[in-house]
Amino acid sequence: MSTKQLVYIKGTKDGLVLRLDDQCAYSELIDELKRKVSEEGMEGQAEVQIQLGNRYCDEEQLKEILHIVQQSEHLKVSKIKSDVISVEESNRRVVESRSATYVGIVRSGQTIRAEGDLVVVGDVNPNAKVEAGGSIFVLGRLKGIAHAGSKGNREAVIAASWLEATHLLIADLMELMTNELAVLSETPEMECAYIHSNGHITIDRLQDLRLFRPNLSTFKGGS
């Protein structure tokens, strides 16, 4: 009989992490999980993040794991994390990683859309709209509406030579720019907008983009 531990519980500043072995049989994992969450000694209530590692679980298995853990009055599941993605998710990421380039002025009433990143070489006039599943980069004046991460990508950013937009949208968040226009129009530096860790859209210098979105660059090599 195997004595290998299949369920690991680790405390962090944000709560508990429940790491499940991704190599054993699913039935063995479930049996140990039931034993683990019913053990004596737990007090109060703690948020727990379940980590599946490289184990793929279908919807019914995820529901079963969630149900077992939340049967304990001491545990509340905050997130289930897996290193495995579906074919659909993989295909979506491939599409969103592609970039499209539009050269010219985006005029009032016109909308330019891209599945992945969008690069506009020209101005985006008032009442014009640029929308992308990924990030948006405008080499010109962005005076209209920009919606990055339109399919839910909260890591997307909006950058422009002159960021004078009336509306900035990233994923499901929106920022009205009416109070920012006077300041931004006098700023000589290129600006970018992104979702800060506080959950709000923030505007910062483009030079700092690499600090808060280090994974945005895919370039390899150089010296």
CYANA upper distance limits for C-alpha pairs under 8 A (distance plus 0.5 A):
  6 LEU  CA     20 LEU  CA      6.55
  6 LEU  CA     21 ASP  CA      5.41
  6 LEU  CA     24 CYS  CA      8.10
  6 LEU  CA     29 LEU  CA      6.72
  6 LEU  CA     32 GLU  CA      7.33
  7 VAL  CA     18 LEU  CA      7.40
  7 VAL  CA     19 ARG  CA      6.39
  7 VAL  CA     20 LEU  CA      5.34
  7 VAL  CA     21 ASP  CA      6.73
  7 VAL  CA     29 LEU  CA      7.91
  7 VAL  CA     32 GLU  CA      7.33
  7 VAL  CA     33 LEU  CA      6.86
  7 VAL  CA     36 LYS  CA      7.85
  8 TYR  CA     17 VAL  CA      8.45
  8 TYR  CA     18 LEU  CA      6.24
  8 TYR  CA     19 ARG  CA      5.57
  8 TYR  CA     20 LEU  CA      7.00
  9 ILE  CA     16 LEU  CA      7.23
  9 ILE  CA     17 VAL  CA      6.23
  9 ILE  CA     18 LEU  CA      5.23
  9 ILE  CA     19 ARG  CA      6.92
 10 LYS  CA     16 LEU  CA      6.14
 10 LYS  CA     17 VAL  CA      5.63
 10 LYS  CA     18 LEU  CA      7.11
 11 GLY  CA     15 GLY  CA      6.46
 11 GLY  CA     16 LEU  CA      5.02
 11 GLY  CA     17 VAL  CA      6.76
 12 THR  CA     16 LEU  CA      6.28
 12 THR  CA     17 VAL  CA      7.66
 14 ASP  CA     47 GLU  CA      8.19
 15 GLY  CA     46 ALA  CA      6.46
 15 GLY  CA     47 GLU  CA      5.70
 15 GLY  CA     48 VAL  CA      6.34
 15 GLY  CA     49 GLN  CA      8.26
 16 LEU  CA     46 ALA  CA      7.27
 16 LEU  CA     47 GLU  CA      6.65
 16 LEU  CA     48 VAL  CA      4.98
 16 LEU  CA     49 GLN  CA      6.79
 17 VAL  CA     48 VAL  CA      5.95
 17 VAL  CA     49 GLN  CA      5.31
 17 VAL  CA     50 ILE  CA      6.52
 17 VAL  CA     51 GLN  CA      7.64
 18 LEU  CA     48 VAL  CA      7.07
 18 LEU  CA     49 GLN  CA      6.47
 18 LEU  CA     50 ILE  CA      5.24
 18 LEU  CA     51 GLN  CA      6.57
 19 ARG  CA     50 ILE  CA      6.47
 19 ARG  CA     51 GLN  CA      5.21
 19 ARG  CA     52 LEU  CA      6.90
 19 ARG  CA     53 GLY  CA      8.14
 20 LEU  CA     29 LEU  CA      7.90
 20 LEU  CA     50 ILE  CA      7.98
 20 LEU  CA     51 GLN  CA      6.66
 20 LEU  CA     52 LEU  CA      5.91
 20 LEU  CA     53 GLY  CA      7.69
 21 ASP  CA     29 LEU  CA      7.73
 21 ASP  CA     52 LEU  CA      7.69
 21 ASP  CA     53 GLY  CA      7.90
 21 ASP  CA     55 ARG  CA      8.48
 22 ASP  CA     52 LEU  CA      7.03
 22 ASP  CA     53 GLY  CA      6.46
 22 ASP  CA     54 ASN  CA      6.19
 22 ASP  CA     55 ARG  CA      5.23
 23 GLN  CA     55 ARG  CA      7.89
 24 CYS  CA     28 GLU  CA      7.27
 24 CYS  CA     29 LEU  CA      7.24
 25 ALA  CA     29 LEU  CA      6.91
 26 TYR  CA     30 ILE  CA      6.76
 27 SER  CA     31 ASP  CA      6.80
 28 GLU  CA     32 GLU  CA      6.90
 29 LEU  CA     33 LEU  CA      6.53
 30 ILE  CA     34 LYS  CA      6.70
 30 ILE  CA     65 ILE  CA      7.92
 31 ASP  CA     35 ARG  CA      7.03
 32 GLU  CA     36 LYS  CA      6.51
 33 LEU  CA     37 VAL  CA      6.74
 33 LEU  CA     68 ILE  CA      8.02
 33 LEU  CA     69 VAL  CA      8.20
 34 LYS  CA     38 SER  CA      6.85
 34 LYS  CA     68 ILE  CA      6.86
 34 LYS  CA     69 VAL  CA      8.15
 35 ARG  CA     39 GLU  CA      6.85
 37 VAL  CA     68 ILE  CA      8.25
 37 VAL  CA     69 VAL  CA      6.71
 37 VAL  CA     72 SER  CA      6.71
 38 SER  CA     72 SER  CA      7.13
 42 MET  CA     74 HIS  CA      7.08
 43 GLU  CA     74 HIS  CA      6.91
 44 GLY  CA     74 HIS  CA      6.16
 45 GLN  CA     73 GLU  CA      7.42
 45 GLN  CA     74 HIS  CA      4.60
 45 GLN  CA     75 LEU  CA      6.06
 45 GLN  CA     76 LYS  CA      7.59
 46 ALA  CA     74 HIS  CA      6.61
 46 ALA  CA     75 LEU  CA      5.74
 46 ALA  CA     76 LYS  CA      6.63
 47 GLU  CA     75 LEU  CA      6.45
 47 GLU  CA     76 LYS  CA      5.22
 47 GLU  CA     77 VAL  CA      6.18
 47 GLU  CA     78 SER  CA      6.36
 48 VAL  CA     75 LEU  CA      6.87
 48 VAL  CA     76 LYS  CA      6.36
 48 VAL  CA     77 VAL  CA      5.34
 48 VAL  CA     78 SER  CA      6.28
 48 VAL  CA     79 LYS  CA      7.79
 49 GLN  CA     77 VAL  CA      6.43
 49 GLN  CA     78 SER  CA      6.08
 49 GLN  CA     79 LYS  CA      5.38
 49 GLN  CA     80 ILE  CA      6.40
 49 GLN  CA     81 LYS  CA      7.88
 50 ILE  CA     77 VAL  CA      7.78
 50 ILE  CA     79 LYS  CA      6.75
 50 ILE  CA     80 ILE  CA      5.20
 50 ILE  CA     81 LYS  CA      6.59
 51 GLN  CA     80 ILE  CA      6.54
 51 GLN  CA     81 LYS  CA      5.36
 51 GLN  CA     82 SER  CA      6.53
 52 LEU  CA     56 TYR  CA      8.24
 52 LEU  CA     80 ILE  CA      7.96
 52 LEU  CA     81 LYS  CA      6.61
 52 LEU  CA     82 SER  CA      5.42
 52 LEU  CA     83 ASP  CA      7.73
 53 GLY  CA     81 LYS  CA      8.07
 53 GLY  CA     82 SER  CA      5.79
 53 GLY  CA     83 ASP  CA      5.75
 53 GLY  CA     84 VAL  CA      7.92
 54 ASN  CA     82 SER  CA      7.12
 54 ASN  CA     83 ASP  CA      5.80
 54 ASN  CA     84 VAL  CA      6.10
 55 ARG  CA     82 SER  CA      7.75
 55 ARG  CA     83 ASP  CA      8.22
 55 ARG  CA     84 VAL  CA      7.35
 56 TYR  CA     82 SER  CA      8.14
 56 TYR  CA     84 VAL  CA      6.59
 57 CYS  CA     61 GLN  CA      6.07
 57 CYS  CA     62 LEU  CA      6.53
 58 ASP  CA     62 LEU  CA      6.78
 59 GLU  CA     63 LYS  CA      6.75
 60 GLU  CA     64 GLU  CA      6.74
 61 GLN  CA     65 ILE  CA      6.72
 62 LEU  CA     66 LEU  CA      6.60
 63 LYS  CA     67 HIS  CA      6.50
 64 GLU  CA     68 ILE  CA      6.70
 65 ILE  CA     69 VAL  CA      6.82
 66 LEU  CA     70 GLN  CA      6.62
 66 LEU  CA     77 VAL  CA      7.83
 67 HIS  CA     71 GLN  CA      6.65
 68 ILE  CA     72 SER  CA      8.10
 69 VAL  CA     75 LEU  CA      7.24
 69 VAL  CA     76 LYS  CA      8.25
 69 VAL  CA     77 VAL  CA      7.98
 70 GLN  CA     75 LEU  CA      6.40
 70 GLN  CA     76 LYS  CA      6.46
 70 GLN  CA     77 VAL  CA      7.35
 71 GLN  CA     75 LEU  CA      8.46
 85 ILE  CA     89 GLU  CA      6.57
 85 ILE  CA     90 SER  CA      7.00
 86 SER  CA     90 SER  CA      6.68
 87 VAL  CA     91 ASN  CA      6.60
 88 GLU  CA     92 ARG  CA      6.67
 89 GLU  CA     93 ARG  CA      6.75
 90 SER  CA     94 VAL  CA      6.84
 91 ASN  CA     95 VAL  CA      6.80
 92 ARG  CA     96 GLU  CA      6.67
 93 ARG  CA     97 SER  CA      6.54
 94 VAL  CA     98 ARG  CA      7.29
 95 VAL  CA    115 GLU  CA      6.90
 95 VAL  CA    116 GLY  CA      6.36
 96 GLU  CA    115 GLU  CA      6.29
 96 GLU  CA    116 GLY  CA      4.13
 96 GLU  CA    117 ASP  CA      7.09
 96 GLU  CA    133 GLY  CA      6.43
 96 GLU  CA    134 GLY  CA      6.08
 97 SER  CA    116 GLY  CA      6.00
 97 SER  CA    117 ASP  CA      7.22
 97 SER  CA    134 GLY  CA      7.66
 98 ARG  CA    115 GLU  CA      8.12
 98 ARG  CA    116 GLY  CA      5.51
 98 ARG  CA    117 ASP  CA      6.66
 99 SER  CA    114 ALA  CA      8.14
 99 SER  CA    115 GLU  CA      8.44
 99 SER  CA    116 GLY  CA      5.84
 99 SER  CA    117 ASP  CA      4.84
 99 SER  CA    118 LEU  CA      6.11
 99 SER  CA    119 VAL  CA      7.71
100 ALA  CA    114 ALA  CA      6.83
100 ALA  CA    116 GLY  CA      7.65
100 ALA  CA    117 ASP  CA      6.74
100 ALA  CA    118 LEU  CA      5.51
100 ALA  CA    119 VAL  CA      6.64
101 THR  CA    118 LEU  CA      6.45
101 THR  CA    119 VAL  CA      5.15
101 THR  CA    120 VAL  CA      6.38
101 THR  CA    121 VAL  CA      7.93
102 TYR  CA    118 LEU  CA      8.11
102 TYR  CA    119 VAL  CA      6.69
102 TYR  CA    120 VAL  CA      5.32
102 TYR  CA    121 VAL  CA      6.65
103 VAL  CA    120 VAL  CA      6.43
103 VAL  CA    121 VAL  CA      5.20
103 VAL  CA    122 GLY  CA      6.70
104 GLY  CA    120 VAL  CA      7.93
104 GLY  CA    121 VAL  CA      6.61
104 GLY  CA    122 GLY  CA      5.50
104 GLY  CA    123 ASP  CA      7.76
105 ILE  CA    121 VAL  CA      8.36
105 ILE  CA    122 GLY  CA      5.60
105 ILE  CA    123 ASP  CA      5.52
105 ILE  CA    124 VAL  CA      6.56
105 ILE  CA    125 ASN  CA      7.84
106 VAL  CA    110 GLN  CA      6.70
106 VAL  CA    111 THR  CA      7.89
106 VAL  CA    112 ILE  CA      7.98
106 VAL  CA    122 GLY  CA      7.97
106 VAL  CA    123 ASP  CA      6.78
106 VAL  CA    124 VAL  CA      5.24
106 VAL  CA    125 ASN  CA      6.53
106 VAL  CA    128 ALA  CA      6.71
106 VAL  CA    129 LYS  CA      8.15
107 ARG  CA    124 VAL  CA      7.04
107 ARG  CA    125 ASN  CA      5.84
107 ARG  CA    126 PRO  CA      8.16
107 ARG  CA    127 ASN  CA      8.30
107 ARG  CA    128 ALA  CA      6.14
108 SER  CA    125 ASN  CA      6.17
108 SER  CA    126 PRO  CA      6.28
108 SER  CA    127 ASN  CA      5.28
108 SER  CA    128 ALA  CA      4.90
109 GLY  CA    127 ASN  CA      6.14
109 GLY  CA    128 ALA  CA      5.50
109 GLY  CA    129 LYS  CA      7.99
110 GLN  CA    127 ASN  CA      8.34
110 GLN  CA    128 ALA  CA      5.59
110 GLN  CA    129 LYS  CA      6.86
111 THR  CA    128 ALA  CA      6.52
111 THR  CA    129 LYS  CA      5.17
111 THR  CA    130 VAL  CA      6.20
111 THR  CA    131 GLU  CA      8.00
112 ILE  CA    129 LYS  CA      6.93
112 ILE  CA    130 VAL  CA      5.36
112 ILE  CA    131 GLU  CA      6.72
113 ARG  CA    118 LEU  CA      8.17
113 ARG  CA    130 VAL  CA      6.48
113 ARG  CA    131 GLU  CA      5.23
113 ARG  CA    132 ALA  CA      6.11
114 ALA  CA    118 LEU  CA      6.36
114 ALA  CA    131 GLU  CA      6.96
114 ALA  CA    132 ALA  CA      5.21
114 ALA  CA    133 GLY  CA      6.99
115 GLU  CA    132 ALA  CA      6.26
115 GLU  CA    133 GLY  CA      5.43
115 GLU  CA    134 GLY  CA      7.59
116 GLY  CA    132 ALA  CA      6.39
116 GLY  CA    133 GLY  CA      5.33
116 GLY  CA    134 GLY  CA      5.07
116 GLY  CA    135 SER  CA      7.76
117 ASP  CA    132 ALA  CA      6.45
117 ASP  CA    133 GLY  CA      7.07
117 ASP  CA    134 GLY  CA      4.87
117 ASP  CA    135 SER  CA      5.22
117 ASP  CA    136 ILE  CA      6.37
117 ASP  CA    137 PHE  CA      8.47
118 LEU  CA    131 GLU  CA      8.26
118 LEU  CA    132 ALA  CA      6.49
118 LEU  CA    134 GLY  CA      7.73
118 LEU  CA    135 SER  CA      6.83
118 LEU  CA    136 ILE  CA      5.36
118 LEU  CA    137 PHE  CA      6.77
119 VAL  CA    136 ILE  CA      6.51
119 VAL  CA    137 PHE  CA      5.31
119 VAL  CA    138 VAL  CA      6.41
119 VAL  CA    139 LEU  CA      8.11
120 VAL  CA    136 ILE  CA      8.32
120 VAL  CA    137 PHE  CA      6.74
120 VAL  CA    138 VAL  CA      5.21
120 VAL  CA    139 LEU  CA      6.54
120 VAL  CA    140 GLY  CA      8.29
121 VAL  CA    138 VAL  CA      6.65
121 VAL  CA    139 LEU  CA      5.37
121 VAL  CA    140 GLY  CA      7.03
122 GLY  CA    138 VAL  CA      7.41
122 GLY  CA    139 LEU  CA      6.27
122 GLY  CA    140 GLY  CA      5.38
122 GLY  CA    141 ARG  CA      7.70
123 ASP  CA    138 VAL  CA      7.79
123 ASP  CA    139 LEU  CA      7.80
123 ASP  CA    140 GLY  CA      5.21
123 ASP  CA    141 ARG  CA      5.14
123 ASP  CA    142 LEU  CA      6.46
123 ASP  CA    143 LYS  CA      8.14
124 VAL  CA    128 ALA  CA      6.67
124 VAL  CA    129 LYS  CA      7.82
124 VAL  CA    130 VAL  CA      8.23
124 VAL  CA    138 VAL  CA      8.37
124 VAL  CA    140 GLY  CA      8.01
124 VAL  CA    141 ARG  CA      6.57
124 VAL  CA    142 LEU  CA      5.32
124 VAL  CA    143 LYS  CA      6.13
124 VAL  CA    144 GLY  CA      6.27
125 ASN  CA    141 ARG  CA      8.15
125 ASN  CA    142 LEU  CA      7.29
125 ASN  CA    143 LYS  CA      5.67
125 ASN  CA    144 GLY  CA      5.84
126 PRO  CA    143 LYS  CA      5.48
126 PRO  CA    144 GLY  CA      4.63
126 PRO  CA    145 ILE  CA      8.08
126 PRO  CA    165 ALA  CA      8.25
126 PRO  CA    166 THR  CA      8.13
127 ASN  CA    143 LYS  CA      8.41
127 ASN  CA    144 GLY  CA      5.57
127 ASN  CA    145 ILE  CA      7.28
128 ALA  CA    143 LYS  CA      8.46
128 ALA  CA    144 GLY  CA      5.47
128 ALA  CA    145 ILE  CA      6.69
129 LYS  CA    144 GLY  CA      6.34
129 LYS  CA    145 ILE  CA      5.10
129 LYS  CA    146 ALA  CA      6.28
129 LYS  CA    147 HIS  CA      8.31
130 VAL  CA    136 ILE  CA      8.36
130 VAL  CA    145 ILE  CA      6.87
130 VAL  CA    146 ALA  CA      5.45
130 VAL  CA    147 HIS  CA      6.85
131 GLU  CA    136 ILE  CA      8.11
131 GLU  CA    146 ALA  CA      6.40
131 GLU  CA    147 HIS  CA      5.16
131 GLU  CA    148 ALA  CA      6.35
131 GLU  CA    150 SER  CA      7.32
132 ALA  CA    136 ILE  CA      7.04
132 ALA  CA    147 HIS  CA      6.88
132 ALA  CA    148 ALA  CA      5.50
132 ALA  CA    149 GLY  CA      6.56
132 ALA  CA    150 SER  CA      6.39
133 GLY  CA    148 ALA  CA      6.56
133 GLY  CA    149 GLY  CA      4.99
133 GLY  CA    150 SER  CA      5.33
133 GLY  CA    151 LYS  CA      6.02
133 GLY  CA    152 GLY  CA      8.24
133 GLY  CA    153 ASN  CA      7.52
134 GLY  CA    148 ALA  CA      6.30
134 GLY  CA    149 GLY  CA      5.34
134 GLY  CA    150 SER  CA      7.89
134 GLY  CA    153 ASN  CA      7.27
134 GLY  CA    156 ALA  CA      5.97
134 GLY  CA    157 VAL  CA      8.25
135 SER  CA    148 ALA  CA      5.75
135 SER  CA    149 GLY  CA      6.91
135 SER  CA    156 ALA  CA      5.15
135 SER  CA    157 VAL  CA      5.37
135 SER  CA    158 ILE  CA      6.38
136 ILE  CA    146 ALA  CA      8.15
136 ILE  CA    147 HIS  CA      8.42
136 ILE  CA    148 ALA  CA      6.50
136 ILE  CA    156 ALA  CA      8.37
136 ILE  CA    157 VAL  CA      6.91
136 ILE  CA    158 ILE  CA      5.30
136 ILE  CA    159 ALA  CA      6.75
137 PHE  CA    158 ILE  CA      6.52
137 PHE  CA    159 ALA  CA      5.32
137 PHE  CA    160 ALA  CA      6.26
138 VAL  CA    142 LEU  CA      7.10
138 VAL  CA    159 ALA  CA      6.68
138 VAL  CA    160 ALA  CA      4.98
138 VAL  CA    161 SER  CA      7.03
139 LEU  CA    160 ALA  CA      6.36
139 LEU  CA    161 SER  CA      5.98
140 GLY  CA    160 ALA  CA      6.89
140 GLY  CA    161 SER  CA      5.67
140 GLY  CA    162 TRP  CA      6.79
141 ARG  CA    160 ALA  CA      7.16
141 ARG  CA    161 SER  CA      6.59
141 ARG  CA    162 TRP  CA      5.15
141 ARG  CA    163 LEU  CA      6.85
141 ARG  CA    164 GLU  CA      7.34
142 LEU  CA    160 ALA  CA      6.77
142 LEU  CA    161 SER  CA      8.23
142 LEU  CA    162 TRP  CA      6.58
142 LEU  CA    163 LEU  CA      5.76
142 LEU  CA    164 GLU  CA      5.92
142 LEU  CA    165 ALA  CA      5.84
143 LYS  CA    163 LEU  CA      7.51
143 LYS  CA    164 GLU  CA      5.21
143 LYS  CA    165 ALA  CA      4.61
143 LYS  CA    166 THR  CA      6.84
144 GLY  CA    164 GLU  CA      8.13
144 GLY  CA    165 ALA  CA      5.41
144 GLY  CA    166 THR  CA      6.12
144 GLY  CA    167 HIS  CA      7.47
145 ILE  CA    165 ALA  CA      6.34
145 ILE  CA    166 THR  CA      6.44
145 ILE  CA    167 HIS  CA      5.39
145 ILE  CA    168 LEU  CA      6.67
145 ILE  CA    169 LEU  CA      8.42
146 ALA  CA    158 ILE  CA      7.95
146 ALA  CA    165 ALA  CA      7.74
146 ALA  CA    167 HIS  CA      7.00
146 ALA  CA    168 LEU  CA      5.75
146 ALA  CA    169 LEU  CA      6.60
147 HIS  CA    168 LEU  CA      6.66
147 HIS  CA    169 LEU  CA      4.91
147 HIS  CA    170 ILE  CA      6.15
147 HIS  CA    171 ALA  CA      7.98
148 ALA  CA    153 ASN  CA      8.32
148 ALA  CA    156 ALA  CA      6.45
148 ALA  CA    157 VAL  CA      6.94
148 ALA  CA    158 ILE  CA      6.97
148 ALA  CA    169 LEU  CA      6.71
148 ALA  CA    170 ILE  CA      5.32
148 ALA  CA    171 ALA  CA      6.94
149 GLY  CA    153 ASN  CA      4.76
149 GLY  CA    154 ARG  CA      6.61
149 GLY  CA    155 GLU  CA      7.94
149 GLY  CA    156 ALA  CA      5.77
149 GLY  CA    157 VAL  CA      8.30
149 GLY  CA    170 ILE  CA      5.92
149 GLY  CA    171 ALA  CA      5.16
150 SER  CA    170 ILE  CA      7.25
150 SER  CA    171 ALA  CA      5.58
150 SER  CA    172 ASP  CA      8.11
151 LYS  CA    171 ALA  CA      6.93
152 GLY  CA    170 ILE  CA      8.46
152 GLY  CA    171 ALA  CA      4.97
152 GLY  CA    172 ASP  CA      7.22
153 ASN  CA    170 ILE  CA      8.13
153 ASN  CA    171 ALA  CA      6.10
154 ARG  CA    170 ILE  CA      6.89
154 ARG  CA    171 ALA  CA      5.90
154 ARG  CA    195 ILE  CA      7.13
155 GLU  CA    194 TYR  CA      7.82
155 GLU  CA    195 ILE  CA      7.58
155 GLU  CA    213 ARG  CA      7.99
156 ALA  CA    170 ILE  CA      7.31
156 ALA  CA    171 ALA  CA      8.39
156 ALA  CA    194 TYR  CA      7.27
157 VAL  CA    170 ILE  CA      7.77
157 VAL  CA    192 CYS  CA      7.27
157 VAL  CA    193 ALA  CA      6.16
157 VAL  CA    194 TYR  CA      5.33
157 VAL  CA    195 ILE  CA      8.27
158 ILE  CA    192 CYS  CA      5.84
158 ILE  CA    193 ALA  CA      5.55
158 ILE  CA    194 TYR  CA      7.17
159 ALA  CA    163 LEU  CA      7.79
159 ALA  CA    190 MET  CA      7.86
159 ALA  CA    191 GLU  CA      6.28
159 ALA  CA    192 CYS  CA      4.53
159 ALA  CA    193 ALA  CA      6.87
159 ALA  CA    206 LEU  CA      7.48
160 ALA  CA    190 MET  CA      6.48
160 ALA  CA    191 GLU  CA      6.40
160 ALA  CA    192 CYS  CA      6.95
161 SER  CA    189 GLU  CA      7.87
161 SER  CA    190 MET  CA      5.10
161 SER  CA    191 GLU  CA      7.21
162 TRP  CA    184 LEU  CA      7.95
162 TRP  CA    185 SER  CA      7.40
162 TRP  CA    188 PRO  CA      8.43
162 TRP  CA    189 GLU  CA      8.39
162 TRP  CA    190 MET  CA      6.61
162 TRP  CA    191 GLU  CA      7.45
163 LEU  CA    184 LEU  CA      7.01
163 LEU  CA    185 SER  CA      7.92
163 LEU  CA    190 MET  CA      7.90
163 LEU  CA    191 GLU  CA      6.58
163 LEU  CA    192 CYS  CA      8.01
164 GLU  CA    177 MET  CA      8.05
164 GLU  CA    180 GLU  CA      8.41
164 GLU  CA    181 LEU  CA      6.13
164 GLU  CA    184 LEU  CA      7.04
164 GLU  CA    185 SER  CA      7.00
165 ALA  CA    177 MET  CA      6.81
165 ALA  CA    181 LEU  CA      8.22
166 THR  CA    176 LEU  CA      6.61
166 THR  CA    177 MET  CA      5.51
166 THR  CA    178 THR  CA      6.78
167 HIS  CA    174 MET  CA      7.45
167 HIS  CA    175 GLU  CA      6.37
167 HIS  CA    176 LEU  CA      5.36
167 HIS  CA    177 MET  CA      6.27
168 LEU  CA    174 MET  CA      6.15
168 LEU  CA    175 GLU  CA      5.60
168 LEU  CA    176 LEU  CA      7.01
168 LEU  CA    177 MET  CA      7.71
168 LEU  CA    193 ALA  CA      8.46
169 LEU  CA    173 LEU  CA      6.06
169 LEU  CA    174 MET  CA      4.82
169 LEU  CA    175 GLU  CA      6.83
170 ILE  CA    174 MET  CA      7.06
170 ILE  CA    194 TYR  CA      7.77
170 ILE  CA    195 ILE  CA      7.75
170 ILE  CA    201 ILE  CA      8.14
173 LEU  CA    200 HIS  CA      8.09
173 LEU  CA    201 ILE  CA      7.78
174 MET  CA    201 ILE  CA      7.99
175 GLU  CA    201 ILE  CA      7.12
177 MET  CA    181 LEU  CA      6.81
180 GLU  CA    184 LEU  CA      6.54
181 LEU  CA    185 SER  CA      6.38
182 ALA  CA    186 GLU  CA      7.24
183 VAL  CA    187 THR  CA      7.09
189 GLU  CA    205 ARG  CA      7.26
189 GLU  CA    206 LEU  CA      8.09
190 MET  CA    205 ARG  CA      6.74
190 MET  CA    206 LEU  CA      6.00
190 MET  CA    207 GLN  CA      8.49
191 GLU  CA    203 ILE  CA      7.24
191 GLU  CA    204 ASP  CA      6.21
191 GLU  CA    205 ARG  CA      5.20
191 GLU  CA    206 LEU  CA      5.37
192 CYS  CA    203 ILE  CA      6.11
192 CYS  CA    204 ASP  CA      6.02
192 CYS  CA    205 ARG  CA      6.62
192 CYS  CA    206 LEU  CA      5.80
192 CYS  CA    209 LEU  CA      7.97
193 ALA  CA    201 ILE  CA      6.99
193 ALA  CA    202 THR  CA      5.97
193 ALA  CA    203 ILE  CA      4.89
193 ALA  CA    204 ASP  CA      6.89
194 TYR  CA    201 ILE  CA      5.94
194 TYR  CA    202 THR  CA      6.02
194 TYR  CA    203 ILE  CA      7.18
195 ILE  CA    199 GLY  CA      6.58
195 ILE  CA    200 HIS  CA      5.98
195 ILE  CA    201 ILE  CA      4.92
195 ILE  CA    202 THR  CA      6.54
196 HIS  CA    200 HIS  CA      6.07
196 HIS  CA    201 ILE  CA      6.48
196 HIS  CA    202 THR  CA      6.40
204 ASP  CA    208 ASP  CA      7.57
204 ASP  CA    209 LEU  CA      8.43
205 ARG  CA    209 LEU  CA      7.73
208 ASP  CA    212 PHE  CA      7.52
209 LEU  CA    213 ARG  CA      6.28
209 LEU  CA    214 PRO  CA      8.02
210 ARG  CA    214 PRO  CA      5.29
210 ARG  CA    215 ASN  CA      8.49
210 ARG  CA    216 LEU  CA      8.00
210 ARG  CA    217 SER  CA      8.44
